[in-house]
Amino acid sequence: MIRCIAIDDEPLALAQIVGYIGKVAFLELIKGCSSAMEALEIVNKEKTDLIFVDINMPDLNGMDFVKSLSHKPMIIFTTAYSEYAVEGFRVEALDYLLKPFGFNDFLRSANKALRQSELLSPKPGSSTEIATGENEHLYVKADYKMIRLDIDKIIYAESKSEYVRIYLENEKPIMTLLSMKILEERLPMDKFMRVHRSFLVNTSKITAIANNRIIIGKDVYIPIGNQFKEKFNNYIDKHFLGKM
C-alpha cells in the first residue's frame, strides 16, 4: 500500500484528487491538505510514500515545499501551469499532471508510482509472502472499504477495462479498481494461472477442459488465449494421467 498526501488550496481540485485516490486499490490517503504548511506537519509525523501537490499556492508554493523536504517521498505535481514542468523534473518529480486532468491520467501517474515503489523495496504481499504462513489473504478496495479476500476462496478473476471482477466461493463477486497484472503478481504462482488476457483462474477449481475452454463448476466457461496455450498445456501435461 502506498501512503499518500494530497495538497491543493482549491477545494474542488483537492476533493477531486482525494476522490481519485479513494478509487485506486494500492493508494492509501493519509490526508488531503489545503496548504503546504499543513502538509509539512504531517510529513514530519507520518510515514509518507507519495505526495500529490499543486505548485501555485499561497504562503509556501508546491515547488518550494518539495525543495524544503529533507527526506523526499515520491512527488507528483498537479498544476494548471505547464511552464513549471521543467523545474518539476529538476527536483526529481515522478510525474506532472496538467490541470484539468481526468481519472485515466491520474491512474497512469499512480501506476508509475507503484512501479517506482516496487523497484525501491520488496513488494508487500508478493506471491511468495502470500503463499506461506498466515498470509493467505489479500485486501482490495471496493465499495469505499477494504475487503479481505481469502486466497483459497478465489475461483477466478475477469478483467473489465480498468477494473477486475473477482469471483469467490459462496460469496458475491467483488469489483475493484485494479489491473490484472497486479493481481497476478500478488497471487501464488503455484495456485493461479493467467489463461487469457482477461481471465486468471485458480487451477484447483477447474472442473474440466473442452474445446479450448476451461470449465469451472457446471456453467462457467473460460476461453484459453493463444498466447497462454503453451503454458497451460504444460501445466496439463504435468498433471495428466494416460495418453492424449
C-alpha positions as CSV (number, residue, x, y, z in Angstrom):
1,M,0.0,0.0,0.0
2,I,1.3,3.4,-1.0
3,R,0.6,6.0,1.7
4,C,0.0,9.4,0.2
5,I,-1.0,13.1,0.9
6,A,-2.9,15.4,-1.5
7,I,-2.2,19.1,-1.3
8,D,-4.2,21.8,-3.1
9,D,-5.5,25.2,-2.0
10,E,-8.5,24.9,-4.3
11,P,-11.3,22.9,-2.5
12,L,-12.7,21.4,-5.7
13,A,-9.3,20.3,-7.0
14,L,-8.4,18.8,-3.7
15,A,-11.7,16.9,-3.5
16,Q,-11.1,15.5,-7.0
17,I,-7.7,14.2,-6.1
18,V,-8.9,12.7,-2.8
19,G,-11.7,11.0,-4.7
20,Y,-9.4,9.6,-7.3
21,I,-7.1,8.2,-4.5
22,G,-10.1,6.5,-3.0
23,K,-10.7,4.6,-6.2
24,V,-7.2,3.2,-6.5
25,A,-6.7,-0.1,-4.6
26,F,-3.0,0.4,-3.9
27,L,-3.2,4.0,-2.6
28,E,-4.0,4.9,1.0
29,L,-4.8,8.5,1.8
30,I,-3.2,10.0,4.9
31,K,-4.9,13.3,4.5
32,G,-6.0,15.9,2.0
33,C,-4.4,19.3,2.9
34,S,-5.3,22.8,1.8
35,S,-1.8,24.2,2.2
36,A,1.8,23.1,2.1
37,M,2.3,24.3,5.7
38,E,-0.4,21.9,6.9
39,A,1.1,19.0,4.9
40,L,4.6,19.8,6.2
41,E,3.5,18.9,9.8
42,I,2.0,15.6,8.6
43,V,5.1,14.6,6.6
44,N,7.2,15.1,9.7
45,K,5.0,12.8,11.7
46,E,3.6,10.2,9.3
47,K,5.3,7.7,7.0
48,T,4.6,9.2,3.6
49,D,5.4,7.4,0.3
50,L,3.8,9.8,-2.2
51,I,2.7,13.4,-2.4
52,F,0.3,14.9,-4.9
53,V,1.0,18.6,-4.7
54,D,-0.2,21.7,-6.6
55,I,2.5,24.2,-7.4
56,N,0.8,27.6,-7.4
57,M,-0.3,28.1,-3.8
58,P,-0.1,31.0,-1.3
59,D,2.4,31.2,1.6
60,L,4.5,28.2,0.5
61,N,4.2,27.1,-3.1
62,G,4.5,23.4,-4.0
63,M,7.9,23.7,-5.6
64,D,9.4,25.4,-2.5
65,F,7.6,22.9,-0.3
66,V,9.3,19.9,-2.1
67,K,12.7,21.6,-2.0
68,S,12.3,22.1,1.8
69,L,11.8,18.4,2.5
70,S,14.9,16.7,4.0
71,H,13.5,13.3,3.0
72,K,11.6,13.4,-0.3
73,P,8.8,10.9,-0.9
74,M,7.7,10.3,-4.5
75,I,6.3,13.6,-5.9
76,I,3.6,14.1,-8.5
77,F,2.9,17.7,-9.3
78,T,-0.6,18.8,-10.2
79,T,-0.9,22.3,-11.7
80,A,-2.6,24.4,-14.4
81,Y,0.7,25.9,-15.4
82,S,2.8,24.0,-17.9
83,E,5.8,26.3,-17.6
84,Y,6.7,24.6,-14.3
85,A,7.2,21.2,-15.9
86,V,11.0,21.6,-16.4
87,E,11.6,22.8,-12.9
88,G,9.4,20.0,-11.6
89,F,11.6,17.3,-13.1
90,R,14.7,19.1,-11.8
91,V,13.6,18.3,-8.3
92,E,13.2,14.7,-9.4
93,A,9.4,14.7,-9.5
94,L,8.0,11.4,-10.5
95,D,5.3,12.9,-12.8
96,Y,3.5,16.1,-13.7
97,L,-0.3,16.2,-14.1
98,L,-1.5,19.3,-16.0
99,K,-4.9,20.5,-15.0
100,P,-7.6,19.8,-15.9
101,F,-6.9,16.1,-15.9
102,G,-9.2,13.1,-15.7
103,F,-9.0,9.8,-13.9
104,N,-7.2,8.0,-16.7
105,D,-4.3,10.5,-16.4
106,F,-4.3,10.2,-12.6
107,L,-4.3,6.4,-12.8
108,R,-1.3,6.5,-15.2
109,S,0.7,8.5,-12.7
110,A,-0.4,6.3,-9.8
111,N,0.8,3.2,-11.7
112,K,4.1,4.9,-12.3
113,A,4.4,5.5,-8.5
114,L,3.5,1.8,-8.0
115,R,6.3,0.6,-10.3
116,Q,8.8,3.0,-8.7
117,S,7.8,1.8,-5.2
118,E,8.3,-1.8,-6.3
119,L,11.8,-1.0,-7.6
120,L,12.8,0.7,-4.4
121,S,11.6,-2.0,-2.0
122,P,10.3,-5.6,-2.0
123,K,6.6,-5.8,-2.8
124,P,4.4,-6.3,0.3
125,G,2.1,-9.1,-0.3
126,S,4.2,-10.7,-3.1
127,S,3.2,-14.1,-4.2
128,T,5.8,-15.9,-2.0
129,E,4.7,-14.0,1.1
130,I,1.0,-14.7,0.5
131,A,1.5,-18.4,-0.1
132,T,3.2,-19.0,3.3
133,G,2.4,-18.8,7.0
134,E,-0.7,-16.8,7.9
135,N,-0.5,-14.5,4.9
136,E,-3.1,-16.4,2.8
137,H,-5.3,-13.5,2.1
138,L,-5.4,-10.2,0.3
139,Y,-7.1,-6.9,0.8
140,V,-8.7,-5.0,-2.0
141,K,-10.6,-1.7,-2.1
142,A,-14.3,-1.9,-3.1
143,D,-17.4,0.0,-2.2
144,Y,-15.3,2.5,-0.3
145,K,-13.9,0.0,2.1
146,M,-11.0,-2.5,2.4
147,I,-12.3,-6.1,1.8
148,R,-10.4,-9.2,2.9
149,L,-10.2,-12.0,0.3
150,D,-9.2,-15.5,1.4
151,I,-7.0,-16.7,-1.5
152,D,-8.3,-20.2,-1.4
153,K,-11.8,-18.9,-2.0
154,I,-10.9,-17.1,-5.2
155,I,-12.3,-19.1,-8.1
156,Y,-11.3,-16.8,-11.0
157,A,-10.9,-13.1,-11.9
158,E,-12.0,-11.3,-15.0
159,S,-10.6,-8.0,-16.3
160,K,-13.2,-5.3,-17.0
161,S,-11.3,-2.4,-18.6
162,E,-9.7,-0.6,-15.6
163,Y,-11.4,-2.9,-13.1
164,V,-11.1,-6.5,-12.1
165,R,-14.1,-8.6,-11.0
166,I,-13.1,-11.4,-8.6
167,Y,-15.4,-14.4,-8.2
168,L,-15.4,-16.1,-4.9
169,E,-16.9,-19.3,-3.5
170,N,-20.3,-18.8,-1.8
171,E,-19.9,-15.0,-2.0
172,K,-20.9,-12.3,-4.4
173,P,-18.2,-11.2,-6.9
174,I,-16.1,-8.2,-5.9
175,M,-15.4,-5.4,-8.4
176,T,-12.2,-3.5,-7.7
177,L,-10.1,-0.8,-9.5
178,L,-7.1,-2.9,-10.2
179,S,-5.0,-4.2,-13.1
180,M,-5.0,-7.9,-13.8
181,K,-1.2,-7.7,-13.9
182,I,-1.0,-6.5,-10.3
183,L,-3.4,-9.2,-9.1
184,E,-1.5,-11.9,-10.9
185,E,1.8,-10.7,-9.3
186,R,0.2,-10.8,-5.8
187,L,-1.3,-14.4,-6.1
188,P,0.8,-17.5,-5.6
189,M,2.0,-18.9,-8.9
190,D,1.5,-22.5,-7.8
191,K,-2.2,-22.0,-7.4
192,F,-3.2,-19.4,-10.0
193,M,-2.6,-19.1,-13.7
194,R,-3.3,-16.4,-16.3
195,V,-5.1,-18.3,-19.2
196,H,-6.4,-15.4,-21.2
197,R,-5.8,-11.7,-21.5
198,S,-9.0,-11.1,-19.5
199,F,-9.0,-14.2,-17.2
200,L,-7.0,-15.6,-14.3
201,V,-8.0,-18.9,-12.7
202,N,-7.5,-20.8,-9.6
203,T,-6.3,-24.1,-11.1
204,S,-7.7,-26.1,-8.2
205,K,-11.2,-25.0,-9.2
206,I,-11.0,-26.4,-12.8
207,T,-13.7,-29.0,-13.4
208,A,-12.9,-29.9,-17.0
209,I,-11.3,-28.7,-20.2
210,A,-13.1,-28.9,-23.6
211,N,-13.0,-27.1,-27.0
212,N,-10.2,-24.8,-25.9
213,R,-12.2,-23.7,-22.9
214,I,-11.8,-24.2,-19.2
215,I,-14.9,-25.3,-17.4
216,I,-15.5,-24.3,-13.7
217,G,-18.5,-25.8,-12.0
218,K,-21.3,-26.6,-14.3
219,D,-21.8,-23.4,-16.3
220,V,-18.7,-21.2,-16.2
221,Y,-16.7,-21.4,-19.5
222,I,-13.4,-19.5,-19.7
223,P,-11.5,-19.2,-23.0
224,I,-7.8,-20.1,-23.3
225,G,-6.0,-17.3,-25.1
226,N,-3.5,-18.2,-27.8
227,Q,-0.5,-16.6,-26.1
228,F,-1.3,-18.6,-22.9
229,K,-1.9,-22.0,-24.5
230,E,1.6,-23.3,-24.3
231,K,2.0,-22.5,-20.6
232,F,-1.5,-24.0,-19.8
233,N,-0.8,-27.2,-21.9
234,N,2.5,-27.7,-20.0
235,Y,0.5,-27.5,-16.7
236,I,-2.0,-30.1,-18.0
237,D,0.8,-32.4,-19.2
238,K,2.3,-32.4,-15.7
239,H,-1.0,-33.4,-14.1
240,F,-2.4,-35.7,-16.9
241,L,-2.7,-39.5,-16.3
242,G,-2.7,-41.5,-19.5
243,K,-2.1,-40.6,-23.1
244,M,-3.6,-37.8,-25.2
